[in-house]
Amino acid sequence: MRVLILSIVSAFCLSCNTGESKDPGSSKDTAGTTIDSALTIKDDINISLECDTTVKYEIEDISSEGAEANACYRNNSIYQCRVVVFGAGGRADLQYNFNDSVVMVKEYLYKYSKPLAEIKNDTDIHLSDSLFYTLDKKSGKAINGEAGNEGQQLYLSIIKKVSLSL
């Protein structure tokens, strides 16, 4: 479950595709960002195009299969972040919308119908759950919604790697 949640977090950040990338060697992505050649991120999690700067992060220590985050900044502060966490049996796509003191989270959990190495296209991936909740921006504590302990811990892990300001 933790690996799946982490996949969601990575997908969220990947959709923030405008602005300047601060990741050396990375290039700007275009609409329909592809996580992997066979795993295209759906547009059901939309990232605002109102970004001054977009920064892509590779997040280690969350999943052995990998996790990525795309952070959207406005006026040097994080505005939105999309994170995708990959797991052997599925992935988690998370979208974080940052306000002054709270973070609104949309979390989508997907299961693979085949082993990860055999996934060829989106028909091999199925939505298994979706959660919506609000967290305190600083502490990561749930304010309302369906945030479990895993969602709160994941947020805290992500903000250790993803800067809240530039």
CORZIWO-V954082 format. One record per pair of residues at least 12 apart in sequence whose ideal C-beta (glycine too) atoms are under 10 Angstrom apart, sorted by sequence separation. I is the first residue (numbers start at 1). J is the second residue. If there is no record, write none. Layout:
# CORZIWO-V954082
i=I j=J
i=I j=J
This chain:
# CORZIWO-V954082
i=17 j=29
i=18 j=30
i=29 j=41
i=31 j=43
i=56 j=68
i=57 j=69
i=69 j=81
i=70 j=82
i=71 j=83
i=82 j=94
i=83 j=95
i=94 j=106
i=95 j=107
i=110 j=122
i=112 j=124
i=113 j=125
i=132 j=144
i=133 j=145
i=135 j=147
i=140 j=152
i=16 j=29
i=17 j=30
i=18 j=31
i=56 j=69
i=57 j=70
i=69 j=82
i=70 j=83
i=81 j=94
i=82 j=95
i=83 j=96
i=93 j=106
i=94 j=107
i=95 j=108
i=111 j=124
i=112 j=125
i=113 j=126
i=132 j=145
i=133 j=146
i=134 j=147
i=139 j=152
i=140 j=153
i=142 j=155
i=15 j=29
i=17 j=31
i=33 j=47
i=55 j=69
i=56 j=70
i=57 j=71
i=68 j=82
i=69 j=83
i=70 j=84
i=81 j=95
i=82 j=96
i=93 j=107
i=94 j=108
i=110 j=124
i=111 j=125
i=112 j=126
i=131 j=145
i=132 j=146
i=133 j=147
i=140 j=154
i=141 j=155
i=14 j=29
i=17 j=32
i=55 j=70
i=56 j=71
i=68 j=83
i=69 j=84
i=80 j=95
i=81 j=96
i=92 j=107
i=93 j=108
i=94 j=109
i=110 j=125
i=111 j=126
i=131 j=146
i=132 j=147
i=133 j=148
i=140 j=155
i=141 j=156
i=15 j=31
i=17 j=33
i=54 j=70
i=55 j=71
i=67 j=83
i=68 j=84
i=69 j=85
i=80 j=96
i=81 j=97
i=92 j=108
i=93 j=109
i=110 j=126
i=111 j=127
i=130 j=146
i=131 j=147
i=135 j=151
i=136 j=152
i=139 j=155
i=140 j=156
i=15 j=32
i=16 j=33
i=54 j=71
i=55 j=72
i=67 j=84
i=68 j=85
i=79 j=96
i=80 j=97
i=81 j=98
i=91 j=108
i=92 j=109
i=93 j=110
i=109 j=126
i=110 j=127
i=111 j=128
i=129 j=146
i=131 j=148
i=135 j=152
i=139 j=156
i=140 j=157
i=15 j=33
i=31 j=49
i=53 j=71
i=54 j=72
i=55 j=73
i=66 j=84
i=67 j=85
i=68 j=86
i=78 j=96
i=79 j=97
i=80 j=98
i=91 j=109
i=92 j=110
i=109 j=127
i=110 j=128
i=111 j=129
i=133 j=151
i=137 j=155
i=140 j=158
i=14 j=33
i=51 j=70
i=53 j=72
i=54 j=73
i=66 j=85
i=67 j=86
i=78 j=97
i=79 j=98
i=90 j=109
i=91 j=110
i=108 j=127
i=109 j=128
i=110 j=129
i=133 j=152
i=136 j=155
i=140 j=159
i=13 j=33
i=14 j=34
i=51 j=71
i=52 j=72
i=53 j=73
i=65 j=85
i=66 j=86
i=67 j=87
i=78 j=98
i=79 j=99
i=90 j=110
i=91 j=111
i=108 j=128
i=109 j=129
i=110 j=130
i=131 j=151
i=135 j=155
i=14 j=35
i=51 j=72
i=52 j=73
i=53 j=74
i=62 j=83
i=63 j=84
i=65 j=86
i=66 j=87
i=77 j=98
i=89 j=110
i=90 j=111
i=91 j=112
i=108 j=129
i=109 j=130
i=135 j=156
i=138 j=159
i=11 j=33
i=50 j=72
i=51 j=73
i=52 j=74
i=53 j=75
i=63 j=85
i=64 j=86
i=65 j=87
i=81 j=103
i=83 j=105
i=87 j=109
i=89 j=111
i=90 j=112
i=107 j=129
i=108 j=130
i=109 j=131
i=133 j=155
i=137 j=159
i=47 j=70
i=49 j=72
i=51 j=74
i=52 j=75
i=53 j=76
i=55 j=78
i=62 j=85
i=63 j=86
i=64 j=87
i=65 j=88
i=77 j=100
i=80 j=103
i=87 j=110
i=89 j=112
i=90 j=113
i=107 j=130
i=108 j=131
i=11 j=35
i=47 j=71
i=48 j=72
i=50 j=74
i=52 j=76
i=57 j=81
i=59 j=83
i=62 j=86
i=63 j=87
i=64 j=88
i=65 j=89
i=67 j=91
i=72 j=96
i=74 j=98
i=80 j=104
i=81 j=105
i=82 j=106
i=83 j=107
i=84 j=108
i=85 j=109
i=87 j=111
i=88 j=112
i=106 j=130
i=107 j=131
i=108 j=132
i=10 j=35
i=29 j=54
i=47 j=72
i=52 j=77
i=59 j=84
i=62 j=87
i=63 j=88
i=65 j=90
i=66 j=91
i=67 j=92
i=69 j=94
i=71 j=96
i=72 j=97
i=73 j=98
i=78 j=103
i=87 j=112
i=91 j=116
i=106 j=131
i=107 j=132
i=15 j=41
i=28 j=54
i=48 j=74
i=53 j=79
i=54 j=80
i=55 j=81
i=57 j=83
i=59 j=85
i=65 j=91
i=72 j=98
i=84 j=110
i=86 j=112
i=89 j=115
i=90 j=116
i=105 j=131
i=106 j=132
i=107 j=133
i=138 j=164
i=14 j=41
i=15 j=42
i=29 j=56
i=51 j=78
i=52 j=79
i=67 j=94
i=69 j=96
i=71 j=98
i=88 j=115
i=89 j=116
i=105 j=132
i=106 j=133
i=137 j=164
i=7 j=35
i=11 j=39
i=15 j=43
i=26 j=54
i=28 j=56
i=51 j=79
i=63 j=91
i=88 j=116
i=91 j=119
i=104 j=132
i=105 j=133
i=12 j=41
i=15 j=44
i=18 j=47
i=26 j=55
i=27 j=56
i=41 j=70
i=50 j=79
i=51 j=80
i=63 j=92
i=87 j=116
i=88 j=117
i=104 j=133
i=105 j=134
i=11 j=41
i=15 j=45
i=16 j=46
i=17 j=47
i=18 j=48
i=19 j=49
i=26 j=56
i=36 j=66
i=50 j=80
i=62 j=92
i=86 j=116
i=103 j=133
i=104 j=134
i=105 j=135
i=10 j=41
i=11 j=42
i=14 j=45
i=15 j=46
i=16 j=47
i=18 j=49
i=19 j=50
i=20 j=51
i=22 j=53
i=23 j=54
i=35 j=66
i=48 j=79
i=103 j=134
i=104 j=135
i=7 j=39
i=13 j=45
i=15 j=47
i=16 j=48
i=17 j=49
i=18 j=50
i=19 j=51
i=20 j=52
i=21 j=53
i=22 j=54
i=23 j=55
i=26 j=58
i=47 j=79
i=48 j=80
i=102 j=134
i=103 j=135
i=11 j=44
i=12 j=45
i=14 j=47
i=15 j=48
i=16 j=49
i=18 j=51
i=19 j=52
i=20 j=53
i=21 j=54
i=22 j=55
i=23 j=56
i=35 j=68
i=47 j=80
i=102 j=135
i=103 j=136
i=11 j=45
i=13 j=47
i=17 j=51
i=18 j=52
i=19 j=53
i=20 j=54
i=21 j=55
i=22 j=56
i=23 j=57
i=46 j=80
i=47 j=81
i=91 j=125
i=93 j=127
i=102 j=136
i=103 j=137
i=12 j=47
i=16 j=51
i=18 j=53
i=19 j=54
i=20 j=55
i=21 j=56
i=22 j=57
i=23 j=58
i=33 j=68
i=45 j=80
i=47 j=82
i=90 j=125
i=99 j=134
i=101 j=136
i=102 j=137
i=103 j=138
i=18 j=54
i=19 j=55
i=46 j=82
i=90 j=126
i=101 j=137
i=102 j=138
i=8 j=45
i=16 j=53
i=17 j=54
i=33 j=70
i=45 j=82
i=90 j=127
i=92 j=129
i=93 j=130
i=94 j=131
i=95 j=132
i=97 j=134
i=100 j=137
i=101 j=138
i=103 j=140
i=105 j=142
i=16 j=54
i=90 j=128
i=99 j=137
i=107 j=145
i=15 j=54
i=16 j=55
i=17 j=56
i=45 j=84
i=89 j=128
i=90 j=129
i=92 j=131
i=96 j=135
i=98 j=137
i=104 j=143
i=107 j=146
i=16 j=56
i=103 j=143
i=104 j=144
i=105 j=145
i=107 j=147
i=13 j=54
i=29 j=70
i=41 j=82
i=96 j=137
i=102 j=143
i=104 j=145
i=105 j=146
i=107 j=148
i=13 j=55
i=14 j=56
i=101 j=143
i=102 j=144
i=105 j=147
i=13 j=56
i=41 j=84
i=107 j=150
i=13 j=57
i=26 j=70
i=107 j=151
i=39 j=84
i=13 j=59
i=105 j=151
i=10 j=57
i=23 j=70
i=39 j=86
i=105 j=152
i=107 j=154
i=10 j=58
i=36 j=84
i=45 j=93
i=47 j=95
i=10 j=59
i=21 j=70
i=22 j=71
i=33 j=82
i=35 j=84
i=44 j=93
i=45 j=94
i=46 j=95
i=48 j=97
i=105 j=154
i=9 j=59
i=36 j=86
i=41 j=91
i=45 j=95
i=47 j=97
i=105 j=155
i=22 j=73
i=33 j=84
i=35 j=86
i=42 j=93
i=44 j=95
i=65 j=116
i=10 j=62
i=39 j=91
i=41 j=93
i=103 j=155
i=6 j=59
i=9 j=62
i=10 j=63
i=16 j=69
i=17 j=70
i=19 j=72
i=20 j=73
i=9 j=63
i=13 j=67
i=14 j=68
i=16 j=70
i=18 j=72
i=19 j=73
i=6 j=61
i=7 j=62
i=10 j=65
i=13 j=68
i=14 j=69
i=15 j=70
i=16 j=71
i=17 j=72
i=19 j=74
i=36 j=91
i=6 j=62
i=7 j=63
i=10 j=66
i=11 j=67
i=12 j=68
i=13 j=69
i=14 j=70
i=16 j=72
i=35 j=91
i=103 j=159
i=5 j=62
i=6 j=63
i=10 j=67
i=11 j=68
i=12 j=69
i=13 j=70
i=15 j=72
i=16 j=73
i=94 j=151
i=5 j=63
i=7 j=65
i=9 j=67
i=10 j=68
i=11 j=69
i=12 j=70
i=13 j=71
i=35 j=93
i=92 j=150
i=3 j=62
i=4 j=63
i=6 j=65
i=7 j=66
i=8 j=67
i=9 j=68
i=10 j=69
i=11 j=70
i=12 j=71
i=13 j=72
i=78 j=137
i=92 j=151
i=96 j=155
i=2 j=62
i=3 j=63
i=6 j=66
i=7 j=67
i=9 j=69
i=10 j=70
i=46 j=106
i=94 j=154
i=2 j=63
i=3 j=64
i=6 j=67
i=7 j=68
i=45 j=106
i=94 j=155
i=98 j=159
i=103 j=164
i=3 j=65
i=5 j=67
i=16 j=78
i=44 j=106
i=45 j=107
i=92 j=154
i=96 j=158
i=16 j=79
i=45 j=108
i=96 j=159
i=3 j=67
i=16 j=80
i=44 j=108
i=94 j=158
i=15 j=80
i=16 j=81
i=17 j=82
i=15 j=81
i=16 j=82
i=42 j=108
i=96 j=162
i=98 j=164
i=13 j=80
i=14 j=81
i=15 j=82
i=12 j=80
i=13 j=81
i=14 j=82
i=42 j=110
i=12 j=81
i=13 j=82
i=14 j=83
i=15 j=84
i=85 j=154
i=12 j=82
i=13 j=83
i=14 j=84
i=11 j=82
i=12 j=83
i=13 j=84
i=39 j=110
i=83 j=154
i=9 j=81
i=10 j=82
i=11 j=83
i=12 j=84
i=83 j=155
i=85 j=157
i=9 j=82
i=10 j=83
i=11 j=84
i=12 j=85
i=39 j=112
i=85 j=158
i=8 j=82
i=9 j=83
i=10 j=84
i=11 j=85
i=81 j=155
i=83 j=157
i=8 j=83
i=9 j=84
i=10 j=85
i=11 j=86
i=83 j=158
i=7 j=83
i=8 j=84
i=9 j=85
i=10 j=86
i=6 j=83
i=7 j=84
i=8 j=85
i=39 j=116
i=81 j=158
i=5 j=83
i=6 j=84
i=7 j=85
i=8 j=86
i=15 j=93
i=38 j=116
i=81 j=159
i=83 j=161
i=6 j=85
i=7 j=86
i=8 j=87
i=14 j=93
i=16 j=95
i=83 j=162
i=5 j=85
i=6 j=86
i=7 j=87
i=11 j=91
i=12 j=92
i=13 j=93
i=15 j=95
i=36 j=116
i=38 j=118
i=39 j=119
i=42 j=122
i=4 j=85
i=6 j=87
i=10 j=91
i=11 j=92
i=12 j=93
i=13 j=94
i=38 j=119
i=39 j=120
i=40 j=121
i=41 j=122
i=78 j=159
i=81 j=162
i=3 j=85
i=4 j=86
i=5 j=87
i=7 j=89
i=8 j=90
i=9 j=91
i=10 j=92
i=11 j=93
i=12 j=94
i=13 j=95
i=38 j=120
i=39 j=121
i=40 j=122
i=2 j=85
i=3 j=86
i=4 j=87
i=7 j=90
i=8 j=91
i=9 j=92
i=10 j=93
i=11 j=94
i=12 j=95
i=13 j=96
i=36 j=119
i=37 j=120
i=38 j=121
i=39 j=122
i=42 j=125
i=44 j=127
i=81 j=164
i=3 j=87
i=4 j=88
i=7 j=91
i=8 j=92
i=9 j=93
i=10 j=94
i=11 j=95
i=12 j=96
i=37 j=121
i=38 j=122
i=78 j=162
i=2 j=87
i=3 j=88
i=4 j=89
i=5 j=90
i=6 j=91
i=7 j=92
i=8 j=93
i=9 j=94
i=12 j=97
i=39 j=124
i=40 j=125
i=42 j=127
i=78 j=163
i=1 j=87
i=3 j=89
i=4 j=90
i=5 j=91
i=6 j=92
i=7 j=93
i=8 j=94
i=9 j=95
i=38 j=124
i=39 j=125
i=44 j=130
i=77 j=163
i=78 j=164
i=3 j=90
i=4 j=91
i=5 j=92
i=7 j=94
i=8 j=95
i=9 j=96
i=38 j=125
i=67 j=154
i=71 j=158
i=76 j=163
i=77 j=164
i=78 j=165
i=1 j=89
i=3 j=91
i=4 j=92
i=5 j=93
i=6 j=94
i=77 j=165
i=78 j=166
i=1 j=90
i=3 j=92
i=4 j=93
i=5 j=94
i=69 j=158
i=76 j=165
i=77 j=166
i=2 j=92
i=67 j=157
i=71 j=161
i=73 j=163
i=75 j=165
i=76 j=166
i=1 j=92
i=67 j=158
i=71 j=162
i=73 j=164
i=75 j=166
i=62 j=154
i=69 j=161
i=70 j=162
i=71 j=163
i=73 j=165
i=12 j=105
i=69 j=162
i=71 j=164
i=73 j=166
i=12 j=106
i=67 j=161
i=12 j=107
i=62 j=157
i=71 j=166
i=9 j=105
i=12 j=108
i=61 j=157
i=62 j=158
i=8 j=105
i=11 j=108
i=8 j=106
i=9 j=107
i=59 j=157
i=8 j=107
i=11 j=110
i=59 j=158
i=61 j=160
i=62 j=161
i=8 j=108
i=61 j=161
i=7 j=108
i=8 j=109
i=57 j=158
i=59 j=160
i=60 j=161
i=5 j=107
i=7 j=109
i=8 j=110
i=59 j=161
i=4 j=107
i=5 j=108
i=7 j=110
i=58 j=161
i=59 j=162
i=4 j=108
i=5 j=109
i=57 j=161
i=4 j=109
i=57 j=162
i=4 j=110
i=57 j=163
i=4 j=111
i=55 j=162
i=1 j=109
i=4 j=112
i=55 j=163
i=55 j=166
i=53 j=166
i=52 j=166
i=8 j=129
i=8 j=130
i=8 j=131
i=4 j=128
i=5 j=129
i=4 j=129
i=5 j=131
i=1 j=129
i=22 j=163
i=9 j=151
i=5 j=148
i=8 j=151
i=6 j=150
i=22 j=166
i=5 j=150
i=9 j=154
i=13 j=158
i=4 j=150
i=5 j=151
i=8 j=154
i=9 j=155
i=12 j=158
i=1 j=148
i=2 j=149
i=2 j=150
i=5 j=153
i=6 j=154
i=9 j=157
i=10 j=158
i=1 j=150
i=2 j=151
i=5 j=154
i=9 j=158
i=13 j=162
i=5 j=155
i=2 j=153
i=6 j=157
i=2 j=154
i=6 j=158
i=9 j=162
i=2 j=157
